[in-house]
């Protein structure tokens, strides 16, 4: 009997020691992860982790009515309306709307809201509503899906796609963006048509950080989530569907009785050839001044936004949507 008690006591002791060693190891690893501060495990308020919420169709989307500060090399403010767009509240009425579709260049990263080209256009085109439907990090594929979602709520008369030549082609060719944000994507079938893939979109790791208190506060849990996401949803690459996506946007816009135009943030010869061949009105926006600080990308300065506003105004005028001289005169 005494031997049996000793055996049980030894078992408890060994179990306790094993548990203590395991806990100490985990605590040490937790401390190491926090001190090392690997960027893959950070939860920071940047372009890649705005007030985003999980979106089963789009991958992620700004939370409606959210507002806060965003810090890159400068600190700026943002506020999203009920539609989840960084703009004033929108109401559908008889006044026609020009919708600008795009990514962080339309959202206005590194800019205060009033500095953006869309805000600069509002007093110049008083006969139209101007709506900035941009979401940081989106590719043309997500912009197309967002356009379809917003259409009945906005019913724009004109849609202007702002194409980011620096990274839209890359974003359109994969199921991930930036810090492993999972997204839907379009594959090209053998007959040349597009097939939507990746829906429902998997949750991205930063969304787990945001929504789960354990993952947010325990770096070991962050590491486990990251490993799970990487293994469960590996990166995929598909042939670049950019021109086909632009064609789908045009088809949808014109099929609903609106006009479609394109602004190209930086020169893209293949897209220019496509737009010319298909008689899609466009304007090049290269030459707009941009920030070089901080490594966050070449987003436009206030002077750059002014340049873009003038280029866009010229595009709208050349296509008989607005009268350039009358618009400027009305704005004075």
N, C-alpha and C positions, 0 to 999 in steps of 0.2 A: 504493500500500500504506500509506504514512504517513497519507494522508488517511482511509483506512478505519479505521486505529487511532484517529485523532483523533475520528472520528465515534462509534466505539464508546466511547471515553473520555468524550466529551461526554454520550452516552446514559447511561452509568453515573453520571456526576456529577448529571445531571438527575434520574435515578431516586432517587439517594441524597438529594438535596435535597428531592424530593417526599415521600419516606418520612419524612425528618426533620421536615418541616413538619407532616405528618399526625400523627406521633407526638406532636409538641409540642402540636398542637391538641387531640388526645385527652387528653393529660396535663393541659392547662389546663382542659378541660371536666370531667375527673374531679375536679380540685381544686375547681373552682367548685361542682359538685354536692355535694361533701362539706361545703364551707363554708356553702353555702346551706341545706343540711340540710332539704330539702323533706320534709314529713311523709309524702307519698305514697311516698317511697323509704326510709323508716326501717324498721328491724327492731327493734321494741321489745317488751318483755314486758308486754303489756296484755291487756285483755279480748279484744281482737281478734287476739292472737298468743300465746295460752297454749301449752301443750305440745300443739298441734294437729298431727295428721297428715292427709294426704290420704285422703279416703274417697270411693270411686267412687259410692256410693249416697247419702250424706248431704252431700257437699261437703267437710266437715271433721269431725273427731272428736278428742277428747282421746286422747293416747297412753296405752294401759294401763300402769299401774305407774309413771307419770311423777310427778315431784314437783319443786317449786321454790318461789321467791318470786314474788309479783306486786306490782307497784308502781303504785298509782294515787295518791291523796292520802295513803294510808297503805300500809304494807308488810304483807302478809299471806302466809301459807303455804298451799300446797295439795298434795294427794296424791290421785292417782287409783288406783282398785283395778283388778283384772284385767278388769273390764267396761268400764273407761274412765270410771267414775263417781267423783265426789268423795265417797266414802263408805268405810266400813270394808268389808273383804272380805265378799262375799255368798255364802252357801251355801244351796242349795235343800233344805228339809226340811219337816217337818209343820207348823211354825209359820207362820201366814198372814202375808202381806206387804202393806203399804200402800205403793204406789209413787207418788211425786210427780214429775210430768212438767212440764218447763218450761225456762226459759232461765237467764239470769244470776241471777234472783231465787231460783231453786231451787239453782243451783250455789253461790251465795253470794258474789258479787263484793263486795269491800270488807269481807268478814267472814272471821274465822277459822272453821274448820270447826265448832268447838264452839258458836259464837254463833248458828248458823243455826236456823231454826224446826224443821227436821226433826230436828236433834239434841235440841232442847228437848222434842220430842214423845216421844222414845224412852223416857225414864223415866216419862212420864205414861201411856203405852200399852204396858205390859210384855207384854201378850198378843200383840202384833203386832211383826213386823219393820218398820222404817221405812227406805225406800230413796229417796235423793235422785237422781233420774234427770234432772238438769238439765245443759244445756250452754250456755255463754255464746254469745249471738248467734243461737241457734236461733229459728226461727219455729214456728208451730203445725204447718206442713207437715213440717218436719224432725223435730219431736217425735213426730208420728204415725208416721213411718218408723222412728224409733228405738224406739218402743214395740213395733212389729211385730218388729223385730230381737231385742229383749230378751225377748220374751214367754216363750219356752220355757225360757229360763235363769232367769227370775224367777217366772213364773206367779203374778202378784199376785192377791190376793183383792179389793183395792180399788185403783183408779187415780184420783188427784186431779190434774187438769190445772190448773196455775197460769198463768192467761192474763195476759200483760203488755199492758195496754190502751195503754201509751205507744207501743209500736212493733210489736206482733205483726201488726197489720193491714198495716202497710207491708211487713214481712218476708214476709208471705204472698202479697204481690202482685207480687213481683219475683224475678228470678234472681240477685240480688246482695244481700249484706248488708255494711254497714260499709265496711271498707277493701277493697272489691271482692272480698270472699269470694264465690266462685261457689257456687251452691246449686241443688238441684232445686226445682221448683215445680209447682203444680197449676193447670191451665187448666180452665175450665168449658165443657163441650160444650153444643151447642144444646138437648139434652134435659135439661140441668141436672146431669148426672153429671160427676164429676171425672176428669181425664186427667193422669197423671203425666208431667211433661216435664223435660228437662234432665238426664237420665241417659244415659250416665255423666257425672257432674258434671265440668266442666273444673277444672283445677288453678288455684288462686288465686295471685296474685303473691307473697304472703308465704310460701307453701309452696315456691315456687321459691327464694326467699331461703334458706329453711331447708335445703333438700335439695341445692342446687347450690353448691359452694364458690366457683366463679367468680362467680356471681350474688351470693352473700353478700358477697364481698370487693371486688367491682368495681362502683362505683356506675353506671358507664356500662352495664354489663350489666343492672343493675336497671332503668335507664331503658328499655333495649331490651325487656326482659320486660314492663314495664308497658305500653309502646306496643303490643306484640303482643297482650297480654290484652285491652286496651281495644278494639282493632280486631277481633280474632277473636271476642270474646264481648261484644258491646255490651249495655247494660242493656235489659231488657224489662219491661213492665208488663202485668199481666193483671187482669181484674175481681177484686175482693176475694173470695176463697173461704172466708173465716174460718168462717162458720156451717156451711158444708158440711163443712169439715175437722173441726170439733167434732162434727158428726153422724157422720162416719166413725170418729172415735175412739170415740165412744159405741157405735156399731154393733160395732166390733171387740171392745171390752172386754166388753160385755154378751153378745156372741155366744160369748165364751169363758168365760161363767159368772161374771164378776166385776162389781163395782159401780163406777159411774162418777160422779164429782162434779167440780165446778169451783170454783176460787177466782179472783176477779178482782182483780188488783193495784190497778187504779184504775177508776173508774166507766166503763162502756161500755154506754150505753143500748140499742143495737141487740143486743148479746150478751145482756143481761138479758132483753129481750123474747123472744129466741129460746129461752133456757133455760127461761123460764117457760112458753112455749107448748108446749115439748116435755117439760115436767116433769122437767127435769134438775136435781138438787139443786145449789145453789151458795151461795157466801158472798162478800160484798164485803169486800175487804181495805184499802180506802181508809181513811185515818186512821192507818195504821202510820207511825211516825216514820222519816224517811229522811235520808240525807246530802245536803248541798247543796254541799259543797266539791268542787273539782277539775274540775267539768264532766263527770264520768263517768256521770251519770244518777242518778236518785233511788233508789238501792239502800238497803235497810233498814238501820237502825242496830241494835245489840243490843236496844234497847228496842222497835224496830219488829218484830224477829223474835219477841220475846216476845208482842207484840200479835197477830201473825199466828198463832202457835202456839195461842193461846187461841181465836181465831176458827175455826181449822181443827178444833180439838178440839170446839167447839160444833157445827160442821157434821157431824162424824162421830157425835156423840152424837144429834143430831136425826134422823139417818137410821139409828139403831139399830145402828151399827157398833161403837161403844164406849159404855160407860156412863160419862158424864162424872164423876159423883160417885165411882164406884168407881175410875176411873182416877186421879183426884187422890189418893184415899185410899191406893191402892197405891203411889203415887209418894213418899209421905211416909215 
